[in-house]
């Protein structure tokens, strides 16, 4: 069965929006200090996690933050905190 677009050019528009948001995220993230950039990018991307896998991303965020703080890597440490918080929000409040 052939998949139909919701409207002509919908997939192209979705691709352009996704790439634009990714470029914007990279530009904003590169202008910030490492800790703020890690937290911002990981927390925003963590909000897009499928609720089914949110507990696993929560664990990954906790492990990442522990290893980042242990190794004195602020980007990894605060990125892990952001990922854990965002995954916790998705796991708690988003239902499929």
C-alpha positions in Angstrom: 0.0 0.0 0.0 1.3 3.4 -0.9 1.9 5.9 1.8 0.3 9.3 1.1 1.5 12.6 2.3 -0.9 14.6 4.4 -0.5 17.4 1.8 1.8 17.8 -1.2 5.4 18.5 0.0 4.6 17.5 3.7 7.7 15.3 4.0 9.9 17.9 2.4 8.6 20.6 4.8 9.2 18.3 7.7 12.7 17.7 6.6 13.4 21.4 6.2 11.9 22.2 9.6 14.0 19.4 11.3 17.3 20.4 9.7 16.6 24.1 10.5 16.0 23.3 14.1 19.1 21.1 14.3 21.2 23.9 12.8 19.7 26.4 15.2 20.4 24.1 18.1 24.1 23.7 17.1 24.5 27.4 16.6 23.0 28.3 20.0 24.8 25.4 21.7 28.2 26.5 20.3 27.7 30.0 21.6 27.1 28.9 25.2 29.6 27.7 27.8 30.0 23.9 27.8 27.9 23.2 30.9 25.0 25.3 29.6 25.2 23.9 26.1 25.3 20.3 27.3 22.3 20.9 29.6 20.3 22.8 26.9 20.9 20.4 24.0 20.4 17.2 26.1 17.3 18.4 27.8 15.7 19.5 24.6 16.5 16.3 22.8 15.5 14.3 25.9 12.0 15.7 25.6 11.6 13.9 22.2 12.2 10.5 23.7 9.5 7.9 23.3 7.8 7.4 26.7 8.3 3.6 26.3 12.1 4.1 26.4 12.2 7.0 28.9 13.3 4.9 31.9 16.3 3.7 29.9 17.2 7.3 28.9 16.8 8.3 32.5 19.4 5.7 33.6 21.7 6.8 30.7 21.4 10.4 31.9 22.3 9.5 35.5 25.3 7.4 34.4 26.4 10.2 32.0 26.2 12.8 34.7 28.0 10.6 37.2 30.8 9.9 34.8 30.9 13.5 33.7 31.2 14.9 37.2 33.8 12.2 38.1 35.9 13.1 35.0 35.4 16.8 35.4 33.7 17.1 32.0 31.0 19.8 32.4 29.5 19.2 28.9 28.9 15.5 29.6 28.0 16.1 33.3 25.3 18.7 32.8 24.1 17.1 29.6 23.5 14.0 31.6 21.5 16.0 34.2 19.5 17.6 31.4 18.8 14.2 29.8 17.8 12.7 33.1 15.4 15.5 34.0 13.8 15.6 30.5 13.4 11.8 30.5 11.9 11.9 33.9 9.4 14.5 32.7 8.5 12.4 29.6 8.2 9.2 31.7 6.0 10.9 34.3 3.7 13.0 32.3 3.5 11.7 28.7 1.3 8.7 28.1 1.0 6.8 24.8 
